[in-house]
């Protein structure tokens, strides 16, 4: 299948509620990654898992990647070379790959996760900031050399594979995601993003609170907190106010500072 057609198929499989670029509440592998507005429900939406109580994964490697990768390590959704965005898909100028093959070594510590994330970040001319460990994966924020937040990645604890995080980083990021080069206007300031995130949590019956918004190209990511302690995270689209809860991490374990 032509790369552009594969891209269209991938986007069709991740249809936004209201056309904003998010999953409709289900994905392969039994992992749910809902993208909904600040209202309790949106047309065509489905009820997301309760924040702080993510669903049990049924996909490979404890929920690593919602059915995206084929057995040979390539992207079964995207086609082309393993993990490559491909010029036919993203247009000229998209740098590097969005996936780094694992080296076969288990990643058990925050330092090991940082080492793997750094190999990936070097491809894009970025540096690694905060690293977080969850029961299903390691999470890393990538920054520009000037310290601006650029994108978010996941490190597979089973073999050290690294990929652009699915969800907002893949679908909303206007510099390093599938919306590369878009000119969406950031209409939502940070304070409003936090209000929208808190309202979303309240509307979904959660007693968690939203932390400080961290600005990425096209969206904000916020920690979710219980009694001031991190439990997980969610993101708010800076153009639409759409909220996407990161339900793929599992239980929060630890953080390594920037």
Protein Blocks (a to p, Z undefined) as FASTA:
>chain_A
ZZklmmmmmmmmmccehhnopaehiaehhiacddddfbfbdehiacdddehiacddfbeh
hhiaghkacfkopafkngpjehiabjmlnoghiacjfbdcdehiacfbfklmmmmmmmmm
mmnopacddddddfkbccdddddfkopafbdcdddfknopacddehjllmmmmklmmkgo
iacdcfbdfklmmmmmmmmmmmnopabdcddddddehiacddddeehiafbdcdddfklo
pacddfknopafbdcdZZ
